[in-house]
Amino acid sequence: MAVKIIEITKPEELASIILQQRKFSKLSRNQLAIIAGVGRTVIFDIEHGKTTYRIDTLIKILNVLNLRLCLDGVVCGDEK
């Protein structure tokens, strides 16, 4: 299976991806919350574009949905 890389620049984009993947996985919000070990309202909040949540909560949800969080950027070394 090919890996698709999507650049996310807005909370709504992340919300849409999580919602689509949850539905593709045939999981209800409640089922996803139970499997991920998070509250069910957090699933609702994220899918509706809430901008504040704990990163560890997001990672739990992404793991259940077989999604990965990748960061890309320039890393500055020790310049003297």
Buried (B, 14 or more C-beta within 10 A) or exposed (E): EEEEEEEEEEBEEBBBBBBEBBEEEEBEBEBBBEBBEBEBEBBEBBBEEEEEBEEEBBBBBBEBBEBEEEEEEEEEEEEE
